[in-house]
Amino acid sequence: MAKLELRGYLPHEDKPEKFEKFRKIASEIYNEIDGHIIFSWEEKFEQFDIIENNTKIDYIDLKNMLGNDSKYLI
């Protein structure tokens, strides 16, 4: 399972619904991938950006794996 890190809010801060929904979706979709992916919440766009990816899968393929939920990534 890929280690996923979502940055943008401290643990005690309230997070937007989209932030929490993506956390759940990403955990399910990327559970078969080995490596580490760091996502950064971009408030201006209300989407995530991948700021670090040491998996063997490139950005386009990671985004495509999300299917209809790719709207969560810039």
N, C-alpha and C positions, 0 to 999 in steps of 0.2 A: 504494500500500500504506500502510495506517495505521502510524504509528510507535507501537509498543507499549512501554510501560515498566511493569515489574513491580517493585514495591517491597516490602521486608519483610526482605530479607537482603542482606548484603554479598556481593560476588562470590566471596570465598574461603570463605564459610560453607556448610555443608551445608544443602541445602534439602529439604523434605519431597517425597516422590514426587508428591503432588498439585500442588505448585507447578510442578515441571518438566513434568508432563503438561499442565497448563493452558497453559503457555508455548507448547508445541507446537500444541495445539488452537487457541488464539487466533491464532497466526501463520497458520495455514491458513485459518481461517474469515474473519478480518478482512483478508485480503490485498487485497481489491478496494476497500477503504474509504480515502478520503483524510482525513487529519487525524492527531490525536494522542490516544491514550487512556492514562491512567495508572491502573494497578490497584494496590491496596494489599492485601497479605496480612494477613488478620485471624486471628491465631493462635487466638484464643478460639473461632472458628467453623470454622476450617480451610477458609476460603473467601476469595475476593477481593471487594473493593468497588471500584467505579469512583470515583476521587476527582477525576478531571479528564477531560473529554470535549469536544474541540472539533471533532468530526465533525458531520455533518448528521443523524446518527442518534441518537435518544434511547435512554435506558437500557433501556427495555422492549424495544425492537427489537433492541438489541445482545444482550440476554439471550436473546431468542427465536431469534436467529440461531444460537446455540449448540445449540439443540434439546435432546437428552438430556444434553448436557454443561453445561446451564445450572446444574446443581448446584454448579458451581465459583464462581458469583456469589451474593452475599448477596441 
